[in-house]
Amino acid sequence: MKTIIRFLRYPGSKRRMLTFLSQYLPRAESIDGIYVEPFVGSAAVYFSVDPQKAILTDLNPDLIDLLCGIQSAPSLVWQIYSSFGATKQDYQYVRDQYKPFKLEEKAARILFINRTCFKGMWRTNRYGEFNVGYGGQARRWVINETNLTEVSKTLRKAKIYCSDFEEVIYKLTSGDFLFIDPPYRPGEKELLNEHYIGKTFRFPDHQRLGQALHWAKENGIHWAMTTSEHPAIVGLFKSNYLVRLPQGTGKFPGVIAQNSGEVLITSYPIAEGEFLC
């Protein structure tokens, strides 16, 4: 398992679960095809696996701009990021008034907001405008240009773009591997609040995902997914394998909880995994 700097604060990130998850995920050298994450989020699992070829997608355009900007020009992103001021008023200016045009400017803006907003929350209004309050400068300089350069080197192994998960999954072929971390509320059937980009992830979306992963398994594509342990969701994945996460994100952002209501479901047998009949 590769260790890489936590450059991004992201709700629902699996960074603190990597020790547990890694024992159930394939090593990079054992993946015959492409490693794929259709809900890339913080990309913590991708960095941990560190595959040779990857596709990383998400519906969040700001997140994709951030990853693509760091991928292509980490030093320039850092230069712009470092130029922003260090007060609450500066934060509000960058959040509400600064209008970036170039990819590197967009990436630097999102990174700055992410590192200085309240608790790293990622929330937008119905117009797609970031609306989280100021959180201070304490976490801004935890990262540096060297960190972004290292992140960039790993991201250059991947194709990164904005997409719905179905558009990605149905294009894969036998030998590819999927890690899936869809938006969910631990233990619940649906994520009712707007998730990151002004959209909810409802039970019909879980059903769409279930159908796509059934197709993937039938076509020789192995997958592993973290999701809610709600019976209606688990019931979508019969004939696969399940293990409960000993701790997870819980119901409150940033708070690790025991028996959080989250599970790992895989298309392949895993140690201590329960077969879903």
Summary of the structure (lengths in Angstrom):
residues: 277
radius of gyration: 18.4
end to end distance: 31.9
largest distance: 56.6
contacts: 878
relative contact order: 0.16
helix: 39%
strand: 16%
